[in-house]
Amino acid sequence: MKRLITILMTIWAINGNMAVHAQACCSSGTPLLSTMELPGTPAGQLQIALTYDYNYLDDVIAGTQRIGESQRRRISQSVLLELSYGITNRLSISSMLTGIQQERRVRSPLEGVNGERTRTRGIGDGIILLKYTLHPQTIQDQRELSMGIGPKIPFGNSLVKNNDILLPADLQPGTGAWDLVFWGYGFKGFVPRSPLSLFSSVTYRITGSNDRFGTGNGGYSFGDEFQAAIGAGYRTDSPFDATLLFRYRTTGRDRFDGDFVSNTGGHWVYVVPGVNIKLFDTVQMRIDGQIPIYRNLDGTQLTTTFSSSITFFYTL
């Protein structure tokens, strides 16, 4: 019975914190960092999360101001598979495998007529994290504090061309660069005294460089990225539970051949309401939506209007 309660508490912690949020237009590939939030996995357990993410980008932001109608529109759709296995009660390993389709449309001056459309799809980059639980969660002490480190691996193609012309870096399925990722996670539950739980996470990515145009022609690197999230979950006696998350994201400006790239980098704040649905004892589904509430961007950028996702969780 204790093991069953522990598993259920773990699933609740996962669903309270597992929120997928897509990247802005100036970033390439799938929303990796915001999905690597599964807590430390107990010894011998395997946790699986399969996510579909839809990201609609139609807002043009200059600094903090939204300006006129965009002549461009972007739609990014991602599938993400996260696996986390507990080696010991404190040490676990997580991996993320991804696939992505990106579509860019340039509107025609003629009203009601679609303009040029460019579409790319393929395998995205992946992440492997080694996680260590500083304070394991138990039935008596519903607190967890974990940290992790690992590489972002450039599985995705970063040299896709259209009519023999190399597409921009933000339209490529992958970045073509090795990055270093740092991760932290905290959780506090109050069952059975209260149906509320609190959770937080931080991630930081140090980006590498990709010689997109060949050695000696200058390397391209996306700006380093930091994300911090804090949220709360509310548990009910029904199969439906609710969560509310606030996320802050900031990225540095991209670089090419050592120089800063204009119209890249900035700060974002999102509010993310979500609902968790218990399907079976070890299977749950999460549906959430992401709404930007603050943006302060360098230059003028096309960025997320809204995004939504659906995730299935399974614990073995």
Residue, then its C-alpha position, 0 to 999 in steps of 0.5 A: m500500500k505504501r508503494l502504491i501511495t508513493i507511486l500516486m504521489t509521484i504521478w501527481a508531482i509529475n503532472g503538476n509540473m510537466a508542462v510543455h511550452a514552445q519556443a519563440c521564433c528566434s529559437s530553432g527546433t523543439p521545446l526541449l528545455s521546458t519539457m525536461e521537468l520529470p522529477g527524480t525517478p525512484a529505483g527500478q521505476l520507468q516513467i514515460a511521457l509522450t507529448y504533442d505540442y502545437n505552437y502558433l506564432d503570429d505576433v510581431i513584437a518590437g521591444t514590449q510593443r505589439i505592432g501591426e499585422s504580420q506578413r509572416r506566420r509560423i506554425s510549429q508542431s512537435v512530438l516529444l518522448e521523454l524516458s526517465y529511469g531510476i538507477t537508485n533512489r537518488l540517482s536517475i537518468s532521463s532522455m528526450l527524443t523529438g520530432i518536429q514540423q515547422e511551417r512558415r507562410v509569407r502572406s500575399p499582398l492580395e487579400g485572401v490569397n496565401g503567399e509563399r509557404t516553406r515547410t520542414r520536418g524531421i528528427g529534432d535534437g535530444i537531451i540526456l540528463l543525469k539527475y541526483t535527488l538531494h532530498p527524496q520524497t516520502i509519504q511522511d515528508q512530501r518534499e523533493l529537491s533534485m538537480g541534473i546535468g547533461p548534454k543537448i545532442p544535435f540529432g536534428n538536421s541543420l542543413v535543410k535547403n529549399n531550391d538549393i538555398l540553405l534555410p534560416a537556422d530557426l527553420q531547421p529541425g536541429t541546431g547542429a550544435w552540442d549544448l550543456v544543460f543544467w536542471g533543478y526541480g523542487f516539489k512540496g505536497f500537503v496531502p492529506r491536510s490540503p489538496l494543494s501542491l507547489f512545484s518549481s523548476v529551473t533550467y540553463r542551457i549553454t549553447g555551442s556553435n554550428d558551422r552552417f556555412g562550412t569551416g572557416n566561414g563563421g559559426y552560428s550559435f543561439g543565445d544561452e537560455f534560462q528558464a524558471a517556473i513556479g506553479a501550484g496543483y489542486r487535487t480533487d476527488s474526481p479524475f480531473d485535477a488542475t494546475l496553474l504555472f507561471r514561466y519566465r524565459t530569457t535568451g541571449r542574442d544569437r551570434f554569427d562569426g562572433d558578432f551579435v545577430s539583430n532581432t534575436g534574444g529577449h524576455w518572456v513571461y507565460v501563464v499556463p493553465g492545465v488540467n490532468i485527467k486520470l485514465f488508469d492507475t498508472v496512466q494520466m493525460r494532461i492538457d494545457g495551454q500557454i498564453p504570453i503575458y509579458r514580452n520584452l524582445d531585442g529588436t523586432q521579432l515574430t513570436t508565440t501567439f499561443s500554444s497548446s499541448i497534450t501529454f500522456f504519462y505512464t509509470l512502470 
